[in-house]
Amino acid sequence: MFKCNDCDFETENGKIMSNHKRWNHSKKFNREAYSQIMSKIKSKGELKEIERACPECGKIYKTFIRLNKLERIPYRRSSFYKKNFCSTSCSHAQGSKYWNKNFWTKEKRKEASERSKELWKNEDYAKRVLTNSRSVFSSKREREIIAYFQEKFPEDGWTFGRIGKYEDTQLTCDLYSPSLKVIFEYDGIWHFKDIHNQLERKQKVDRNLEKFAFKKGYRLVRVDEDEKLSNLDIEKLIYNRTEQIIKVGNKY
């Protein structure tokens, strides 16, 4: 038997008791509290419907003001656009202009890029991201190769990630050294097999990376992961050979 703590109601059904408390004793549905809230709202002044022009598109839309304070009463969800615009799309369009104009200028982007580069020079930060971050889409073997070269050849400044842009493609590398002018790519199955219709896009990125290497004077070393090369084998490819493009594997 379930007995209500706030009144004398009793029932053998737990669901019925839950509904009883919800509809009769919950503050959320308390009619007395609701009437008090409404009386406070009404005391602020009488509502008057007016027409305003949207600052983005110029559309005339209707809204409300209080007669005593000439205060607009929000009736949409977003606190940004419900006070200023006729719709969400107009507020977003206006907001994007504001952010692009005032914040993401070329100077701001360059400043953010420099801060990011300085951050990645911190070895503790780089190691922490490599070991813990799920946003780093690299295999365990790739992380081993990166750690090997960064620990054995710290003077060469081995790093990874974005290296530049060629035409319309943003290029990222598994490993590269700006001082040695060497790019190393450890290519997995995504570079050779069409998975989720991505092969054409992936191969375009690979071609643009080769063109970027020629243009910027980098040596490019590509290794198929199926070749199972050791760290020492990869080291010899990078430090002992001089060809501008080296590809190890039968799939290329």
C-alpha positions in Angstrom: 0.0 0.0 0.0 1.3 3.4 -1.0 0.3 6.4 1.1 0.8 10.0 0.1 3.0 12.1 2.5 1.1 15.3 1.8 -2.5 14.1 2.1 -4.6 11.0 3.0 -4.6 9.5 -0.4 -3.7 5.8 -0.6 -3.4 3.3 -3.4 -1.9 -0.1 -4.2 -0.5 1.0 -7.5 2.8 2.8 -7.5 2.3 4.5 -10.9 -1.0 5.9 -9.7 0.7 7.3 -6.6 3.4 8.9 -8.7 0.8 10.6 -10.9 -1.1 11.7 -7.9 2.0 13.5 -6.4 2.9 15.0 -9.8 -0.5 16.5 -10.5 -1.5 17.5 -7.0 1.6 18.3 -5.0 4.4 19.1 -7.5 5.4 22.8 -7.5 5.7 22.6 -11.3 1.9 22.1 -11.6 0.8 24.0 -8.5 -2.1 26.2 -9.7 -1.7 28.6 -6.8 1.9 29.2 -7.6 1.0 29.6 -11.3 -1.6 32.3 -10.5 0.9 34.2 -8.4 3.4 34.3 -11.2 0.8 35.5 -13.7 -0.3 38.2 -11.3 3.3 39.5 -11.1 3.6 39.5 -14.8 0.4 41.5 -15.2 1.5 44.0 -12.6 4.4 45.1 -14.7 2.2 46.7 -17.2 -0.3 46.0 -20.0 0.9 44.3 -23.1 0.6 46.1 -26.4 1.3 44.6 -29.8 3.5 46.6 -32.2 5.3 46.2 -35.5 9.0 46.4 -36.0 11.4 46.1 -38.9 14.1 43.4 -38.8 17.6 45.0 -39.0 18.9 42.1 -41.2 16.2 41.7 -43.9 13.9 44.6 -43.3 10.8 42.4 -42.8 8.0 43.9 -40.7 7.2 41.6 -37.8 4.9 41.8 -34.8 6.1 41.8 -31.1 4.9 43.1 -27.8 5.9 45.9 -25.4 4.9 46.9 -21.8 3.0 50.2 -21.8 4.6 51.3 -18.5 8.3 50.5 -19.5 8.1 50.1 -23.3 9.9 46.8 -22.7 9.8 44.0 -25.3 8.5 40.7 -24.1 10.5 37.7 -25.4 8.4 34.9 -26.9 11.0 32.9 -28.8 13.7 30.5 -27.4 16.9 32.2 -28.3 17.7 35.2 -26.1 19.8 36.8 -28.8 17.4 37.0 -31.8 14.1 37.1 -29.9 14.9 40.7 -28.9 16.2 42.0 -32.1 15.3 40.0 -35.2 12.3 38.5 -37.0 13.8 35.0 -37.2 16.7 32.7 -36.2 18.2 32.8 -39.7 18.4 36.6 -39.7 20.0 36.6 -36.3 22.6 34.0 -37.4 23.4 36.0 -40.5 23.9 39.2 -38.5 25.9 37.4 -35.9 28.2 35.8 -38.4 28.9 39.2 -39.9 29.7 40.5 -36.5 32.1 37.7 -35.6 33.9 37.7 -39.0 34.3 41.5 -39.0 35.5 41.9 -35.4 37.3 38.8 -34.5 38.4 36.4 -37.3 40.4 38.9 -39.4 43.7 37.7 -41.0 45.6 39.2 -38.1 43.5 37.3 -35.6 43.8 34.0 -37.5 47.6 34.4 -37.8 47.8 35.2 -34.0 45.8 32.1 -33.2 48.0 30.0 -35.5 51.1 31.2 -33.8 49.7 30.4 -30.3 48.8 26.9 -31.5 52.3 26.3 -32.8 53.9 27.5 -29.6 51.6 25.2 -27.7 52.6 22.1 -29.7 56.3 22.9 -29.0 55.7 21.9 -25.4 56.7 18.2 -25.3 54.5 17.4 -22.3 51.5 18.8 -24.0 52.2 16.8 -27.2 52.7 13.6 -25.4 49.6 14.0 -23.3 47.5 14.6 -26.4 49.0 11.6 -28.2 48.3 9.3 -25.4 45.0 10.5 -24.1 43.1 12.5 -26.7 40.5 10.6 -28.7 40.5 13.4 -31.3 43.9 12.3 -32.6 43.0 9.9 -35.5 46.2 8.0 -35.7 47.1 4.4 -35.2 49.2 3.0 -32.4 52.1 2.3 -34.8 52.0 5.9 -36.1 52.3 7.2 -32.5 55.2 4.9 -31.9 57.0 6.2 -35.0 56.4 9.8 -33.9 57.7 9.2 -30.4 60.8 7.4 -31.8 61.9 10.3 -34.0 61.0 13.0 -31.5 63.0 11.3 -28.7 66.0 10.3 -30.9 66.3 13.4 -33.1 64.9 16.3 -31.0 67.2 18.8 -32.8 65.4 18.1 -36.1 62.1 19.4 -34.8 59.9 16.4 -35.8 56.2 17.2 -35.5 52.9 16.2 -37.1 49.5 17.6 -38.1 48.9 20.5 -40.5 51.7 21.5 -42.8 50.0 23.8 -45.2 47.5 24.2 -48.0 47.7 23.3 -51.7 44.9 24.7 -54.0 41.7 23.8 -52.1 43.1 21.1 -49.9 44.3 21.5 -46.3 47.2 19.1 -45.9 48.1 17.1 -42.7 51.1 14.8 -42.2 51.8 11.8 -40.0 55.3 13.2 -39.4 57.5 16.0 -40.8 60.6 18.0 -40.1 60.7 21.6 -41.2 64.4 21.8 -40.7 65.2 18.7 -42.7 62.5 19.4 -45.2 61.2 15.8 -45.0 57.6 14.5 -44.9 56.8 11.0 -43.7 53.5 9.2 -44.4 52.6 5.8 -42.9 49.7 4.8 -45.2 47.0 2.5 -44.0 44.1 0.8 -45.8 42.2 4.1 -46.2 44.8 5.1 -48.9 44.2 2.1 -51.0 40.6 0.7 -50.5 37.3 2.5 -51.0 35.7 2.6 -47.6 32.5 4.7 -47.2 33.2 6.3 -50.7 36.3 8.1 -49.4 39.0 6.7 -51.7 38.7 9.4 -54.4 39.0 12.2 -51.9 41.8 10.5 -50.1 43.8 9.9 -53.3 43.3 13.6 -54.3 44.8 14.6 -50.9 47.7 12.3 -51.5 48.4 13.8 -55.0 48.2 17.3 -53.6 50.6 16.4 -50.9 53.1 15.3 -53.5 52.6 18.5 -55.5 53.1 20.5 -52.3 56.3 18.6 -51.5 57.7 19.4 -55.0 56.7 23.1 -54.7 58.1 23.6 -51.2 61.2 21.5 -51.7 60.3 18.7 -49.3 61.4 15.1 -49.6 58.3 12.8 -49.3 58.6 9.3 -47.9 55.5 7.0 -48.1 55.4 3.6 -46.5 52.5 1.0 -46.8 51.8 -0.2 -43.3 51.6 -3.8 -44.6 55.4 -3.7 -45.2 55.9 -3.9 -41.4 59.1 -1.8 -41.4 61.0 -1.2 -38.2 61.8 2.2 -36.8 65.4 1.7 -37.9 64.3 0.8 -41.5 62.3 4.1 -41.6 65.2 6.0 -40.2 67.4 4.7 -43.0 64.8 5.8 -45.6 64.7 9.3 -44.2 68.4 9.9 -43.3 70.3 7.7 -45.8 68.5 8.3 -49.1 68.1 11.4 -51.1 65.3 10.8 -53.6 62.6 13.4 -53.4 59.7 10.9 -53.6 60.2 7.4 -52.0 57.3 4.9 -51.9 57.7 1.5 -50.2 55.0 -1.0 -50.9 53.4 -2.8 -53.8 50.1 -0.9 -53.6 51.4 2.4 -54.9 
